[in-house]
C-alpha cells in the first residue's frame, strides 16, 4: 500500500459516521438494559424471547410497555418492577420482543421520542410490522391513550391500564382493538378515566373496545391485568391488515 493510499484510507475512516465504526453489542436472549439510542432519548430494557437467535427467519411481535410515575429516575432496573418486563424476567419464553423505556425524574412521555425508539427497534431487530402492541400503566396508561389517538394505525392493539385519555380524540380509535383496565376504588386516576374513553369509542361506532373493572381494587390494577395470560393471548389475536411503513404513521 502506497503512502497516499494509506493516507486516503485513513481520511475515509475518520470521516465515516461513528455508528459505522462502532460495533453493536452482541444480541443476547433474555432481558438486558440498553443505553439511549441518541441524546435526549430513553434508556430501556430490551427482552429477546427464547428462540430469537436460533430462528433467523422468524419475525416477532413487538410489545411496548410504558411505566408509571413511581419508576421514573435514572435506574433502568426499576422498569422491571411491574408489567410485561416483570413477566418476561421470570419467563424466558414470553412470546414478545419487549421494549420498556425509562422516564427521567419529573418527565412525561413524549410521543416523538418514543416513535424514534420504536423505529430504531423495528430496523435493528426482526419485528413483525403487523404485530406491534402498546400498553402502559398509570402515567404510561395516559400516554398509551395519547399515542394511540395520535397514531391509531401504528398499533395492532392497545391496552391502557389505570389511565385516562382524551374522549375528544376517541373516534380515531373506533377501528383499533383496545382493552382498558381499572380498579373501581382507584382514587389516584378515577375509573371514569377508562369508562369515558370506552363510552366515547362506542359512541363513534367502535366495536373493538373492552373494559375490565376490578372490584374492590385501588390504583394497582396492573398486577391482575398483567398477570393474566388472557391479555397476551388477546394481543396476539390482532394484526394490522396493512402495516404502515416505518416513517408513515399518520
C-alpha positions in Angstrom: 0.0 0.0 0.0 1.4 3.4 -1.0 1.7 6.4 1.3 -1.1 8.2 -0.5 -3.4 5.1 -0.5 -2.9 4.7 3.3 -3.5 8.4 3.8 -6.7 8.4 1.8 -7.9 5.3 3.6 -7.2 7.0 7.0 -9.2 10.1 5.9 -12.1 8.0 4.8 -12.3 6.1 8.1 -12.0 9.4 10.0 -14.9 10.8 8.0 -17.1 7.8 8.4 -20.1 8.2 10.8 -19.3 6.9 14.3 -22.1 4.4 14.0 -20.4 2.8 11.1 -17.2 2.3 13.1 -18.8 1.2 16.3 -19.9 -2.4 16.7 -23.3 -3.1 18.2 -23.2 -5.1 21.4 -23.9 -8.8 20.8 -27.6 -9.7 20.9 -28.5 -12.0 23.8 -31.8 -13.6 24.6 -33.5 -12.6 27.8 -33.8 -9.1 29.2 -30.9 -6.6 29.2 -30.6 -2.8 29.9 -29.8 -0.7 26.9 -28.5 2.8 26.5 -30.5 5.6 24.9 -30.2 5.4 21.1 -29.5 9.1 20.9 -29.0 12.1 23.2 -32.3 13.0 24.9 -33.8 9.6 24.2 -34.8 7.0 26.7 -32.7 4.2 28.1 -34.7 1.0 28.0 -35.0 -2.7 28.9 -34.9 -5.0 25.9 -36.3 -8.5 26.0 -35.5 -11.0 23.3 -37.6 -14.2 23.6 -36.2 -17.6 23.8 -35.5 -18.8 20.3 -34.9 -15.4 18.8 -31.3 -16.2 18.0 -31.9 -19.7 16.7 -34.6 -18.9 14.1 -33.1 -16.3 11.8 -36.2 -16.1 9.6 -38.9 -15.5 12.2 -40.3 -12.0 12.7 -41.5 -11.4 16.3 -44.4 -9.4 17.7 -43.2 -6.3 19.5 -44.7 -5.1 22.8 -44.0 -1.6 24.0 -44.5 -1.0 27.8 -44.7 2.4 29.4 -44.3 2.5 33.1 -45.9 4.8 35.7 -44.6 7.8 37.7 -43.2 5.6 40.5 -40.4 4.2 38.3 -39.1 7.5 36.9 -35.4 8.3 37.5 -32.1 7.0 36.4 -32.3 3.4 37.4 -33.4 1.4 34.4 -33.8 -1.7 36.5 -36.9 -0.2 38.1 -38.7 -0.6 34.8 -38.9 -4.3 35.6 -40.9 -3.8 38.8 -44.3 -4.1 37.1 -45.9 -5.2 33.9 -44.6 -7.1 30.9 -40.8 -6.7 31.7 -41.6 -8.3 35.1 -43.3 -11.2 33.4 -40.5 -11.5 30.9 -37.9 -11.6 33.6 -39.5 -14.8 35.1 -40.5 -16.4 31.8 -37.8 -16.7 29.1 -40.5 -17.9 26.7 -42.6 -14.8 26.9 -43.6 -14.5 23.3 -43.0 -10.8 22.6 -39.9 -8.9 21.8 -40.4 -6.3 24.5 -39.2 -2.7 24.8 -39.6 -0.9 28.1 -38.2 2.6 28.1 -37.3 4.6 31.3 -38.6 8.1 32.0 -36.2 10.6 33.8 -37.2 12.1 37.0 -40.2 14.6 36.7 -40.5 13.8 33.0 -43.6 12.8 31.0 -43.7 10.6 27.9 -43.0 12.3 24.6 -44.5 10.7 21.6 -41.8 11.9 19.2 -39.0 10.3 21.3 -41.0 7.1 21.6 -41.5 7.0 17.9 -37.8 7.2 17.2 -37.1 4.5 19.7 -39.6 2.1 18.2 -38.5 2.9 14.6 -34.9 2.1 15.7 -36.0 -1.3 17.2 -38.0 -2.1 14.1 -35.0 -1.5 11.9 -32.5 -3.3 14.2 -34.4 -6.4 15.2 -36.7 -8.9 13.5 -40.0 -7.2 14.2 -43.3 -8.2 12.6 -44.7 -4.8 11.5 -48.3 -6.2 11.6 -47.9 -7.2 15.3 -46.8 -4.1 17.2 -48.7 -3.7 20.5 -48.8 -0.9 23.1 -49.5 -1.0 26.8 -48.8 1.2 29.9 -49.9 1.8 33.4 -51.0 5.0 35.2 -48.8 7.7 33.6 -47.9 5.2 31.0 -51.6 4.4 30.6 -52.3 8.1 29.9 -49.5 8.0 27.3 -50.9 4.8 25.7 -54.2 6.6 25.1 -52.4 9.7 23.7 -50.1 7.7 21.4 -52.9 5.5 20.1 -55.0 8.6 19.3 -52.1 10.3 17.6 -51.2 7.2 15.5 -54.1 4.7 15.5 -52.6 2.9 12.5 -49.3 2.2 14.2 -50.6 -0.5 16.6 -52.4 -3.7 16.1 -53.9 -3.4 19.7 -53.6 -1.2 22.8 -54.1 -2.0 26.5 -54.1 1.1 28.8 -54.1 0.2 32.5 -55.3 2.7 35.2 -55.0 5.5 32.7 -57.2 8.3 31.2 -57.5 9.6 27.7 -59.0 12.5 25.8 -62.5 11.5 24.7 -62.4 14.2 22.1 -60.0 12.0 20.1 -61.8 8.7 20.8 -63.3 8.5 17.3 -59.8 7.9 16.0 -59.8 4.6 17.9 -63.0 3.2 16.5 -61.2 0.6 14.4 -58.4 -0.1 16.9 -58.7 -3.1 19.3 -58.5 -1.6 22.8 -58.7 -3.3 26.2 -58.7 -1.0 29.2 -58.3 -2.0 32.8 -59.1 -0.1 36.0 -59.8 -0.7 39.7 -63.2 0.5 40.9 -61.7 2.1 44.0 -58.9 3.9 42.3 -58.7 7.4 43.8 -55.4 8.3 42.0 -56.8 8.0 38.5 -60.5 7.6 38.9 -62.1 4.7 36.9 -64.2 7.2 35.0 -61.0 7.8 33.0 -61.4 4.4 31.4 -65.2 4.5 31.4 -65.3 7.8 29.5 -62.9 6.5 26.8 -64.8 3.3 26.3 -68.2 5.1 26.0 -66.7 7.6 23.6 -65.3 5.0 21.3 -68.6 3.1 21.3 -70.4 6.3 20.7 -68.4 6.7 17.4 -69.5 3.2 16.3 -66.4 1.4 17.6 -67.0 -2.2 18.5 -63.4 -3.3 19.4 -63.1 -1.8 22.8 -63.2 -3.9 26.0 -63.2 -2.6 29.6 -62.3 -4.6 32.7 -63.1 -3.1 36.1 -61.7 -4.9 39.1 -64.0 -4.8 42.2 -62.7 -3.5 45.5 -59.3 -2.6 44.0 -57.5 0.7 44.1 -54.9 2.2 41.8 -52.9 -1.0 41.4 -55.0 -2.7 38.6 -51.7 -3.6 36.8 -50.9 -6.7 38.9 -54.1 -8.6 38.0 -54.1 -7.2 34.4 -50.5 -8.1 33.6 -50.6 -11.4 35.4 -53.5 -12.7 33.3 -52.4 -14.7 30.3 -55.7 -13.8 28.6 -54.3 -10.3 28.0 -51.3 -11.6 26.0 -53.4 -14.1 24.1 -55.8 -11.2 23.2 -53.0 -9.1 21.9 -51.7 -11.8 19.7 -55.2 -12.3 18.2 -54.8 -8.9 16.4 -52.8 -7.9 13.4 -52.6 -4.7 11.3 -54.3 -5.5 8.0 -51.9 -3.2 6.2 -48.8 -2.4 8.2 -47.7 1.2 7.8 -44.1 1.9 6.6 -41.9 2.9 9.4 -41.8 6.6 8.6 -45.5 6.9 7.6 -47.6 6.7 10.8 -50.4 9.2 10.1 
